Amino acid sequence: MQNLRPKSRNIIIGVVVVIAVFALFIFGSQFFYLFEKVDAQEIGIQFSGGRIKDVVGPGVYSDFGLFVSMIKVSSQAIPFSVEDAEIITKDKQRMGAVVSGDIFRPGETEKDVLRENWSKYRGLYTDDAALVAKVQDFARQAMKVCVGGNTFDNNTIGSARDELRECIDDELNDLAGSVGLMVRNVVVPNIILSADAQAGLDAIVQSRLATEKAAQDELKAIAQAEAEQARVEGEIRVEQARIQETTRQQTTLAELERQRVAAQLAVIEAQRANTLAELETERQKIEATKANEILAAERNLQIRKLEADAMEAAARGDVALRKALALLYAEHPEFQLVTIAEANAAALSATDKIIFTVEGSAPTIVLPGPGITPTVNVAQPQ
């Protein structure tokens, strides 16, 4: 019994721990959530105390508090398509239409819309089937408003289909916006007509085609007649244009010939004027050259005359000087000796050698060289 007591105690402790962990997971989810992942195509709505605390984008989030939780809402486009085969037009015609598009729930940037509408339209934000059903009802309402507001032709023919689509788009978004939804890419891919309406429309189309064909045939005949008339008139115009062009070209050639002759005359006149100007310039140069030569000759003559006068005056002065010297030498012979001595002195330089000898003797000078002693021998007269 004593050996079983510790085992029983361990079993009891294990059971208590399991119960505690189970209770923690059951009741603890009201007080925290850990590492809750929001994918790229989702948004997360964080709650605290039953109220929206925040709207977050993709990421991983944790929170602690009293009654905290997170609900993830898809941000992907939810496609829808709806068909209504019985719609009455403004002119009481029966037709049907198919409308399709994409539904978008409020996103991370529409936090106020989620806070305002969550309590009323939570099912639309979390249940795709409920969302599509609601938008299909809105689309049927929009189809009845837009189709019923126009005539059969305005709903089915030509560009009226674009106007119908725009009308349904506007009406549908007004209705969806009241519950915080947006609808994009609305198209009307098909218009449904009853067999009678289709037959009547085909008859109308055939009648229009026949009328248009008759009108086209008439227009074609008129166009052919006008084309033939235009062809004849064109040939006449072409011939007239050819004659006019020939006349114009001949007139142009005559004018060009006149301009050419006038240009030649102008060139000849210009050459004649240039020749006369060159001759006049040459004459003026010759006259100027002759005048310069005469002036130079006159000046040379005056210079020669002045030079002759100067030479004559210099000669007279030289003659007078010589006469005075001759008279001086005649009256004073000693002055002549002084003059001779001065002349001799002036003829000697600092490097000259002077040898004094006895009057009547002739000196012999031997210049120095290799092995020769300089010798001066003065021969005595016999």
Secondary structure as UniProt FT lines:
FT   TURN            2..3
FT   HELIX           4..28
FT   TURN            29..31
FT   STRAND          32..38
FT   TURN            40..41
FT   STRAND          42..48
FT   TURN            49..50
FT   STRAND          51..56
FT   STRAND          59..64
FT   TURN            66..67
FT   STRAND          68..74
FT   STRAND          78..88
FT   TURN            90..91
FT   STRAND          94..104
FT   TURN            108..109
FT   HELIX           111..126
FT   HELIX           128..148
FT   HELIX           152..156
FT   TURN            158..159
FT   HELIX           160..177
FT   TURN            178..180
FT   STRAND          182..193
FT   HELIX           195..331
FT   HELIX           333..347
FT   TURN            350..351
FT   TURN            359..360
FT   STRAND          362..366
FT   TURN            370..371
FT   STRAND          375..379
//
